[in-house]
């Protein structure tokens, strides 16, 4: 059997880089250092005079250049300190007011890290250029200070953008919208994947005499599954590969991750085994790379904080629930089962993946909100409205699951809501939902 080539290791490194906060600061710092070397060489070269090629308006004496660079270096250090302090304040706010899981959304945001990187780059340029401002150059004119001024103006522009960005990012509704958009993107990607595959309600592996279970080599969350990679391995090595876990699940280092079926005794060499396992990226944290449920979980946690006694902001919770309802409506036309990636319909070799369970999607999206908001009429009405959104696009089977969940909600309702005008409003919403089941 042949070992499959691929870029799974590259995907893992890219995932790690995407979650790293040092990438942009390091990139801008190195780039600025190289720029400083180039302009330092131009200032100190003896091959030609800068005044012959650069307008004298942009040239300064060594003394003036040193003064300008010192001022810029000090100013940029102050801006870096302020940016870092502001970032820490935002992270604290995110962790305490929204959810600890939302911290990475701010840290991994390009604008946040680019701003810090630009300030760091300007500081590195100014300090490096100062290093080459020798006393022996007293009679020369240099261009480095002019470049530093341009760099400083660029940094100031980024500083204004950063302040605006932080002011926008820290608003609750904007955070919810970004999480919603992230989930929409992942759900659309999932739909595209399912559309390229064939679908089956069940899979029958009984005809196959031999099965090999591959265990995970580490514990953690499933962060990324390279579906096309597994399909290619299955086709080229004449295997039937069944992924036994889905994105976002937590597994141990002894969990069966992949099942390989065949009609003849099959022996996998170590290289092929590693290639199959490498198609599934496992890490110690959840990511939003393919996991739309992680974005939904963050929205739920924001809603839970909002209805906690210390915050008491049910309107934010209601907004979260409506966004979740829209997201579930995008999933409600997908039935439970398995999607199958195969190169050729005539070929039995394929990769099989378990589809999402809409029943579980409903439960895990709402069960915490039902538990903590069962005595809040506005929260319960928002949950029913969210279910109504999902009902509008749901398949027949998923409509049944939604109706069953409505009955579950009714069993959990606080007794005080089942009387008077509260009961009347709730029953009206319930009837509207059941009317959509026809």
N, C-alpha and C positions, 0 to 999 in steps of 0.2 A: 504493500500500500504506500502511496506517495504522500509525503508531507506537503501540506498546503501552505503556499506563501500567503502573506497578508500583512495588514498594517495594524493588528490588534495591539501590539506593544506601543506603536505610535499613538493609538487612541488613548491608551492608559497614560502615557506621558503628557499628551495634550490635555487630558482631564485634570492631571495634577497641576499643570501649568496654569490652567484656567482658574483653579481654586487658590493659586498662590498670589499673595499680595505684593511680592517683591519684583514681579516680572517687569512692569512698566518703569518703576524707579530704577531698576538695574539697567534696563535698555537705554533710557534717557541719560543716565549717568555715564555709561560707557560711550554713547554717541557724543555727548558733550565733551568728554575727555579727548576724544579723537579730533573734534573740531578745535579744541584748545591747542592741541599739538600742531594742527595745520596752520592756524593763524600765528602761533608762536614762531613757527618756522618762517612764515612770511615776514614777520617783524624782525627777525634776527638774521635773515639771509644776507649774504654779501654779493649775490649774483646780480641783483638789480635793486633799484630804488623804488619804493612803493609810490613815491610822489610822481613817478613817471607814468603810472597806470591808474592810480586812485586819486580822485579830486581831493585837494588839500582840505576841503571842508570836512572830510571824514577822517582826517589824520590828526593825532594829538601827540603832545610831547610825552615822554616817559613819566614825568612827575604827575601830570594831569591824568594820564591813563591809570597810574597806580591809585590815585585818589578815587577815581570813578569806580575802579574794580573793587576797592575796599568797601565803598559805600554800597555797591550792588550786592556784594557777598554778604554783608551784614544784614541788608534788607531781606534778601532771599532766605537767609537763615531764620529771620523773624517770621516770614511768611510760611516757611516749612513748619515751624513750631506751632503757629496758629492753626495751620491746616491739620496737623497731627492731633492737636488738642480738640479741635472741632470734630474730627473723625471719631475720637474716643467718646465724646459727648453723645454723638449720634448713635454709636454702637451701644452705649449704655441705655439710651432711650429705647432703641429697638429691642434690646434684651428684656428690659423691665416693663415697657408699655405694650409691646406687640407680642413678640415671641423670640426666644433665643435662636430659633431656626431661621429667623429673618435677617440675622446679623450678616450672614454670608452674602445676602443679596446686595447689601451696601458695599461690602468689601470687594466683591467680585465685579462691581460696576466699573466699566471702563473709565468714565469721567472722573470718578473718585481717585483712582490710582494714577491716571494720566496727570492730574493736577499736581499730585505729590511728586511724580516723576519729573515734570517740567521744572518745578522749583529746585529739586535736587540737581537736575541737569544744569540749571543756571548757576547754582552755587559751585558745582564742580568746575564749570568753565571759568568762572571768575577766579577761583583759587588757583587753578592750574595755570592760567595765563599770568597771574601775579608771580608765580614761581619763576617764570622766564623773563621777568622784567629786571634785567641786570643794570647795575650802575654804569657799566661800560657802554650802555646804549644811550647815554644821556644826550648825545647829539643827534640821535635818530628820531624819526616820527613813526608812530605805530597805528595800526587799524584795529587792534584787539579791543580797545575801549569802546569804539563805535559799535562793533558787533555785540559787545556786552550790553550796551544800551538798548539795542534792538531786541536782544534776548530778554532784557528786563521788562520791556514793554509787552512782549509776548507773554511773559510770566504774569504780568498784571492783568492782561486780558483773561488768562486762564483762572486767575484768582477770582475775578468777577463771576466767571462762569461757574466756578466751584461754589461760591456763596449762593448763587441762584439755584444751583443743583441741590445743595443741601437743604435749602428752604423748601424746595419742591419735594424732595425725597422723603422728608420727615413727616409730611402730611399723610394721615391715615388713609384717606381715599385714594391718593396716588400710589401708595404702597399696595393696597388691595388691587388696584387696576393693573399694576405691573405683574403681580402674582397671577391675576386672571389672564393677562396676555401670555404669560409664560405657559400656563396650563393649556390655553387654546392652541398655541404652537405645537406643544407635545401631543395633544389630542389629534390635531390635524395630521401630524407625522404618523401617528398610530393608525389613523384611517387609511392613509396612503399605503402603509405596510400591509394592512389587512386586504385592501383592494387588489394588491398584486398577488395575493395568495388565494388558494381554494379553501373553502370552509367546510368543516364537518362537525356535527353535534357531538359525535363520539368517535373514538378510535379503537379498533379491535386489533390488539397485538397477539392474540391467541395463536394465529397461524404461524408465528415465528418461533422457532425452536430454541434459539439462543439469544440471550440478553446479557449485556455488560453494563453495569452501573459505574459511572465515574463520579468519585467523591470530590467535593471541593477541597482544595489544599489550604484554605484559610477561612476564617470566619469573618462575617461582616454583611453588608447590604449589597445586593446585586445592583450595580450602578449602570451597567451598559451591556447589552447583548447584541453582538454582531450577527444578525439573522442571515444576511447574505453569505457571510463567511461559513456558517454552519451548513447552509444549503449547498454551497460549493463543495465542502468536504464530503458531505453525504453523497453527492452525485459522483464525484471523481473517485471515491473509495468504495462505492457500492455498499452504502450503509443506510440504515434508517435511524436518524438521530432524533430523539425526543427530549426537548428541554422540559425538565420536571418542575422548574420554578419560574416565577415571573419577576419582572422588574420591581425593585423596591423591597422584596422579601429579605428577611434576615436569615442567614444560614450559618451553621457551624462548620468546622473543618472536617466533619464526618458526614455531612449531609450529602445524599445522592443528588447530584446536580444534572447529570446527563444520563439517559438510558439509550443504549445502542442495540438495535434488534437486527437479526439476520437469520437466514434459514440454514446456514452452515456455520460450523465452529470457526469463530473469528478471533484472531489474536492481534491486539493493538500494540504496536511498538511504542516506546516511550515518546518518541518525537511526535507521532500522530496524536497520542493522548494529550500531550502538552498543547498541541495546536488546537485541539477541540476545546480544552479548558480555557485557553487564552482568548477564545472568542467571547468569553463572559468575564467582564471586569467586576471585581469584588473589592469594596473598600469599607472603611470603618464608619463612613458617614453616608447618609442619603444624598443624592444629587438630583437636580432637575433636568439632567441631560436627556433622559428618556422617560422619566417618572413624573407624569402629570399629577399623580396622587400626592406627591410631596408638596406641590404648589397648593393643592386643595387643602392638605393638612395645615399648611401655614395660614391659609385664610380662616380655617376653623379655629386655630389657636388665637388669632386676632379677635375673632368673635367671642371666644370664651373669656379672654381678658376683659373684653368690653362689658360683659354681663356679670363680671365678678363684683362683689360688694364694694371693693376698694375703688373701682373705676365707675361702675354704674352708668354705662353708656349703651343702652339697648339699641339705639338707632344705628350705631356702627355694627353691632351684631346682626341686625336686620339686613343691613346692606351686604354684609358678608354672606348671609344665607341666600339672598337673591342671586348673587354672583355664582354661588355653588349650584343653585338651581339651573342657571343657564349652562354651566359646564356639564352637569349631569344630563341635560337635554341633548348635548352633543354626543353623549355616550349611549343614550337610551335606544338608539336604533341598532345597537350591536348585541347579538344574542350570545349566550354562553356556548362554549365549545372549543374547537381547536382550529387554528389556521395553519395551512400546510404550504411550504415553499418547495416547489419541485421544478426542475429544469425541463422535464418532458412528462406530459401526462401519461405517456405509454411506459414510462420508466417507474419502477416501484421505489427507487431510492429518493429519499426526500428528508427534509427537516420539518419537524412538527413542534408547534409551540401552543401552549395553553392560552386561550383568549381570556380577557378580563371577565369577571363575574359581576354583572350589573347589580345583582342582589347584594353582594358585598360592598360594591361602590356606594349604594344607597346607605347601607348600615353604617359604614365607617365614616361617611360624610356627615351624618346627622346624629349618631347615637350619643355623643358627648353633649351636643347642644340640647338634645331632648332631655338628657339627665339633669343638666344644670339650669335649663330654662323652662322646665315643665310647669313652673308656677308663674311665668311671665307671659301674659296673653299676647303681647306684641311679638315675642320670639316665636311662640307656637304658631301664630298666624303667618309669620314669615317662612317657617318651615313648610307649612301647608302650601303657601304660594310657590315656594321653590319646587315642591313636588308637582304642582300644577304645571310649571314650566316643562318639567321632564316628561309629564304625561302627554304633552302636545306632540312630541316627536317619537314616542316610545313604540316599540313593536308590541304585539299582542302579549307575548310572554312577559316582557318587561313591565307592561301596564299592570299585569297581575301582581308582580312583585311590589310595585309602587302602592297598589291598593292594600296589599298585606302590611306594608310598612305604615300606612295610615292607621290601620287597626292597632298596630304596635304602639303608635303614638297615643292613640286614644286610651290604651291601657296604662300608659305612663303619666297621663295628665294629672295635675294636682286637682284634688276634689273641689277646691274653691272655684276652678274654671268651668266646672260642669254644672253650673247653675246660673240663673239670671241671664243678663245680656251677654256675658262672656260665652256661655254655652250656645246661645243663639248665633253669634258671629262665627264660632268655630264650626258649628254644624252646617252653616251656610257654605263655608269654605270646603268642608268635606263633601257636600253634595255637588259642588262644582267640579271637584276632582273625579268623583264617581261618574258624573255625566260625560266626562271625556273618555271613559272606558268603553263606550258603545262604539 
